[in-house]
Amino acid sequence: MSVQDVIKKSILESEMYNQAISLSTILTIVIDLTVALLMGLLIYYIYKTFYKGVVYSKNFAMTLVGMTVLTCMVTLAISTNIVISLGMVGALSIVRYRTAIKEPLDLMYMFWAITTGITTGASMYILAVLATVIMIVIILIFSKNTGRRKAYIVVVNYDGDETGDEIFRTLGKLKYSVRSKILREDNVEMTLQVNCKMDNLVFAERMRLLKGVKDVALLEFNGEYHG
């Protein structure tokens, strides 16, 4: 059988010419969409639990669920025959998304939702579950490693060079680096990155009590800067 015969047969046997839907087809659609919904909710929960960004977006988290279900729907549609698959390729190729992704890990969750929708739409439940388990293990491992120590940005306003030396002494053996230093006559605004345990923030209080220090601002740093 030639390629033309295969394409012609696929077109003639497609749902465009045969609108009858069997009970097994309906059952498959319902099961696939249900599994996709459950997997999408699981991805939503994982994203919400392990989110480490600055501002959590509930809308983006809900998008992960909808993306999983919709991708499953598209996979179910294009798996029926070649006519719909070609039509979907043409229709989806003109879609452009221009929303900026602020967190790099959000791309991973989006791709996770899309691939989960594809695998569930193809009724490959074991593959979807195994991939989800592997992803959860990876997230747990890296979240555990990064949770031991935190990076903080400390902004200190003070007067005098001697006060600056005292500020460095209050840090003791903590790992730190100077990110910026702004001089305004006798006033200095210095920005430090300090790496320490989450419960070891006494140094900020010691800085505030130093003579010559006007104020101290402490912020948790979630960036990817390395110097």
C-alpha positions in Angstrom: 0.0 0.0 0.0 1.4 3.3 -1.0 1.6 6.5 1.0 -1.2 8.0 -1.1 -3.4 5.0 -0.3 -2.7 5.4 3.4 -3.6 9.1 3.4 -6.7 8.5 1.3 -7.8 5.7 3.7 -7.2 7.9 6.7 -9.3 10.7 5.2 -12.1 8.5 4.2 -12.2 6.8 7.6 -11.9 10.0 9.6 -14.6 11.4 11.8 -15.4 14.0 9.1 -17.1 11.2 7.2 -18.1 9.0 10.1 -19.7 10.9 13.0 -20.6 7.8 15.0 -18.8 7.7 18.4 -18.5 4.4 20.1 -18.9 3.8 23.8 -15.2 2.8 24.1 -14.2 6.1 22.5 -16.2 8.1 25.0 -14.8 6.1 27.9 -11.3 6.6 26.7 -11.8 10.4 26.3 -13.4 10.6 29.8 -10.6 8.6 31.4 -7.8 10.5 29.7 -9.3 13.9 30.6 -9.9 12.8 34.2 -6.3 11.6 34.5 -5.0 14.8 32.9 -7.0 16.9 35.4 -5.7 14.9 38.4 -2.1 15.2 37.1 -2.6 18.9 36.5 -3.9 19.4 40.1 -0.8 17.5 41.4 1.5 19.8 39.4 -0.4 22.7 40.8 0.1 21.5 44.3 3.8 20.8 43.8 4.3 24.3 42.2 2.5 26.0 45.1 4.4 24.0 47.8 7.9 24.4 46.4 7.6 27.9 44.9 10.7 30.0 45.9 10.1 33.2 43.9 9.3 36.7 45.1 5.6 36.9 44.3 3.5 33.8 44.0 1.0 33.9 41.1 -2.2 31.9 41.6 -3.2 32.6 38.0 -0.1 31.0 36.7 -0.6 28.0 39.0 -4.1 27.6 37.7 -2.8 27.8 34.1 -0.8 24.7 34.7 -3.9 22.7 35.4 -5.7 24.1 32.4 -2.7 23.6 30.2 -2.5 19.9 31.1 -6.2 19.3 30.3 -6.1 21.3 27.1 -3.0 19.6 25.8 -4.6 16.2 26.6 -7.7 17.4 24.6 -5.5 18.4 21.6 -3.6 15.1 21.7 -6.9 13.2 21.7 -8.1 15.2 18.7 -5.0 14.8 16.6 -4.7 11.1 17.4 -7.9 10.3 15.5 -6.8 10.9 11.9 -4.3 12.7 9.8 -6.7 15.4 8.7 -7.3 16.8 12.1 -3.6 16.5 13.0 -2.6 18.6 9.9 -5.3 21.1 10.7 -4.1 21.5 14.3 -0.5 22.0 13.2 -1.6 24.7 10.9 -3.8 26.4 13.5 -1.4 26.2 16.4 1.6 27.4 14.3 0.1 30.9 14.1 -0.3 31.2 17.8 2.3 33.5 19.5 2.7 33.9 23.3 4.4 37.0 24.4 4.0 36.8 28.2 7.4 37.1 29.9 8.4 34.3 32.2 10.1 35.9 35.2 11.2 32.7 37.0 13.3 30.1 35.1 11.7 27.2 37.0 8.2 28.3 35.6 9.3 27.1 32.2 10.0 23.7 33.7 6.5 23.5 35.2 4.9 24.7 31.9 6.8 22.0 29.9 5.9 19.5 32.6 2.2 20.3 32.2 2.4 20.1 28.4 4.2 16.8 28.3 1.9 15.3 30.9 -1.1 16.4 28.9 0.4 14.7 25.8 1.2 11.4 27.5 -2.2 11.2 29.2 -3.9 12.1 25.9 -2.0 9.2 24.3 -3.2 6.9 27.2 0.4 6.4 28.4 -0.4 6.7 32.1 2.6 4.7 33.3 5.0 7.1 31.5 3.1 10.1 32.9 3.2 8.8 36.5 6.9 7.7 36.3 7.9 11.1 34.9 5.9 12.8 37.7 7.6 10.8 40.4 11.0 11.6 38.9 10.2 15.3 38.8 9.0 15.3 42.4 12.2 13.5 43.5 14.4 16.0 41.7 12.4 19.0 43.2 12.7 17.5 46.7 16.4 16.9 46.4 17.2 20.4 45.2 14.8 22.0 47.6 16.4 20.2 50.5 19.9 21.3 49.5 18.9 24.9 49.0 16.9 25.1 52.2 19.8 24.6 54.6 21.3 28.0 53.9 19.8 31.2 52.7 21.2 34.2 51.0 20.2 37.6 52.4 20.6 41.2 51.1 21.6 43.6 53.9 21.4 47.3 53.3 23.1 49.4 56.0 23.1 53.2 56.4 25.9 54.4 58.7 28.4 57.2 59.3 32.1 56.9 59.5 34.7 54.4 58.4 35.2 53.0 61.8 31.5 52.0 61.9 32.0 50.2 58.6 34.8 48.1 60.2 32.5 47.3 63.1 29.8 46.1 60.7 32.2 43.6 59.2 33.2 42.4 62.7 29.6 41.7 63.5 29.4 39.2 60.6 32.1 37.1 62.2 32.6 33.9 60.3 29.6 34.3 58.1 30.2 34.2 54.3 29.5 37.6 52.8 30.3 39.9 49.9 30.0 43.6 49.3 27.6 44.3 46.4 27.5 48.1 46.4 28.7 51.0 48.4 27.3 54.5 48.0 29.1 57.4 49.6 27.3 60.7 50.5 29.6 63.0 52.4 29.8 61.3 55.8 26.9 59.0 55.1 27.5 55.6 53.6 24.9 53.1 52.2 26.4 49.6 51.8 24.7 46.6 50.4 25.9 43.1 51.5 25.0 39.6 50.5 25.2 37.3 53.5 24.9 33.6 53.4 23.7 32.0 56.6 21.2 29.6 58.2 17.6 30.8 58.4 17.6 30.9 62.2 21.0 32.7 62.4 19.9 36.4 61.9 21.3 37.8 65.1 23.9 39.7 63.1 21.3 42.1 61.8 20.3 43.1 65.4 24.0 43.5 66.3 24.5 45.8 63.4 21.5 47.9 64.4 22.9 48.5 67.9 26.3 49.8 66.6 27.0 53.4 67.2 26.8 55.3 63.9 24.3 52.9 62.2 21.1 54.6 61.2 19.1 51.7 59.9 19.4 48.1 58.7 17.3 46.5 56.0 17.3 42.7 55.6 15.8 41.0 52.5 15.8 37.4 51.5 17.7 37.0 48.2 16.3 34.5 45.6 18.4 35.6 42.6 20.9 33.7 40.6 23.8 36.2 40.9 27.2 34.7 41.5 30.3 36.9 42.0 
